[in-house]
Amino acid sequence: MDESVRGEAAPPSAPGEAEHPALALANSALALPGGHTTDLLGTPAQAERWLTRRGLAPDGAGLTEVCAVRLRSLREQIRSLLVSRVTGRPALPAAVTAVNDAMTRVPTAPLLVWDETTGPRRVAPHPTTALVEHALAVIAADAADLLTSPDAGRLTACASPPCNRFLLKHGRRQWCSTRCGDRARAARAYARRTATD
């Protein structure tokens, strides 16, 4: 990520994001200290940049707001599933349906259309729509794989409030970034100091 967040550099990728685009998507809405938030998919241009960096869209794909909304919507459904997995709660049926729909919606062939004047013909879907459908399918399939793989046991939420990112735990690490780890250690040190005063 190279976007700046309220004058700060955005945190580096959380452990597991490089292998799992679904984890990266879930982490694309950031909660920051001081009640600030940022959305790395907030505009069509940002959403396109995000997809391009992950090899899911070419430069200049021309994403529209409708495309960005669909990506943000899938993000919320995947976040819901990750929360369910991490907390051990049942998944919302709508979230499961959204992931399944995204995996199966990719057009595999030009569709048949019947025009009253010209008759039947085959038409490929709009190129940007097809591109977004493909990206959503890849991300949804990855979410399904992540949630059902051995990696699911390593899935956790960052232990440094207010951070809302997920990561794949390696060893005892509980934070998505060094910044969050430093913030959590500083908060613990402050709490110890104030408790002894």
N, C-alpha and C positions, 0 to 999 in steps of 0.2 A: 504494500500500500504506500502510495506516496502522497495521498491527499493530506492536507493539514487539518487538524481538528482544533478549532478555537485557538489557533496560533501555535499549537503543539503538533509535533509529528505524530501521525497515527501509529498505534502500536504495531509491532511486527506480527507476522502471522502466528497464530496460536499453534501449538504442537498438534499435528494431525491435519491441518488445513491443506497442506501441499498434496497429501494423498487423497483427501476427501473434499471435493468441491461442495458437497452438501454442508459440511462443517464450516467451510469458508463462507457460504451463503448465509448460514445461521448467524455467523459472527459479523455480518456486514452492517448491522445496526448497533452502534456502540453507545453504551451508557457511560458517562464520564463523571469524574468528581465535580461537585458543585451543582449537581442536577442537570448538567448539560448532556445533550445527545447529539449524535451525528449519524447520518444515513449515507453509506457509501453507494447506495442505489437511488439516491434522492431525486435525480433527474435522469432523463433518457441518456444523456451524454455520460453521466457517471455509471449508469447500468451497462452501457455499451463498453466503457473502459474496463469495468469489472469482468465482463464476459470475455473481452479480448485478452486480458492478462492471463486468463485461465484456458485459453485456446478454444473457447466455445463460440466465438464470433470473430469474423474478420474486421480489421480496421475499416471504418466507414460503412458499417452495416446499415446505419440509418434507423436505429431503434426509435420508436415513438413512445409517448407517455403510456399508451395502452400496453406496450411490451414491458416497460419498466414496472407498471402496476402488477402485471402477471408474475414477474420475477419477485417483487416484494411480497405478493400474496403467497407464493410458494415458500418464501423464506419464513413467513409467520407459521405456516403449517408444519414445516420441518422443525422450527424452534419448539413448537408445541410437542412434537414427537420426542425431541431430545430431552425436554424437561420431563416428560412422562418416563422416559427410560432412566434418567439420572435419579429421579425421585421414587421410582418404583410404582408410580400411579398408572392406572389404565389410560391408554391413548384415547384422545377424542376421535370418534368415528369420522368426523369431517376431515381431520388431518390425514388419516389413513386413506380416505377416499381421494383427497387432493393429490397425494403422492402417487397412488395407483392411476388416477386419471392422467397425470403428467407423463407417466411412463408409457401409457398406451395411446396417447393422442397423436403421436408423430405420424404424419402421412407417409405411407410407404410407396405410393404410386399416384400419378396424376388422376384427378377425380373425373368422373363422367358428369358432364353438364348437358342439358338439352335446351337449346335455344329454339324458339318458335320459328325464327327466320332461317337460321343456318343449320338447324338440326343438331344431332349429337356430336360432341367433341370431347377430347380429354384436355383438362386444364390443370397445370401445376398450381398449388396454392401460392399465395403471395410470397415472394422470396424472404422478406423479413419475418413474416409469420412463420414460415417453415423453419427458419433459422432459430427463432425463439422457441418453437415447439421442440426442436432437437435439443437445444440447451437445457430446457426444462426437463426433458426426458432423461438426459444424462445425469443431471443433478438429482432428480427423483430416484433414479435407479441406484445412484451412489448412496442416497439416504437409506434406501431399503437394504442395501448391502451393509452399510455401516451398522444399522440397528440389529442386523441378524448375524453379524460376523463375530469372531473372537474379540475384535477391537471394541465391541459394545461394552465389554466389561471394564475397559479402560476409559470410557467416556465419563467426563465429569464437568461440572461448572467451575469457573474460576472462583477461587476462594477469597478474592479481594474485592469486597463491596466498594463501589457500586457496579463493578464490572459485570457484564451480563454475557460474556463470551463462554464458549465451550471449548474443551480441549481433550486430547487423548493423553491420559496420565502416563508419564514415564517415571518409574521409581516413586519417590515421595513428592515430586513436584505437584503443587496444587494450583499453580497460577498460569495464566495464559502467556505472560510476558515477564521479563525482568522488572519492568515498571510496576506491574501489579504486585509482584513479590516484594519489591522494595517498599511499596505503599503499605502492604499488610504487615511487614516487619516493623516499620515505623509506627504504625497504629498500635501494635502489641507493646512496643517499647514505651510509647506514650502512656498507655493504660497502666503498665507496671509502675512508671514514675509517679503518676497521679494517685495510684493506689497506696503507695508508700508515703506520700506527703500528707 
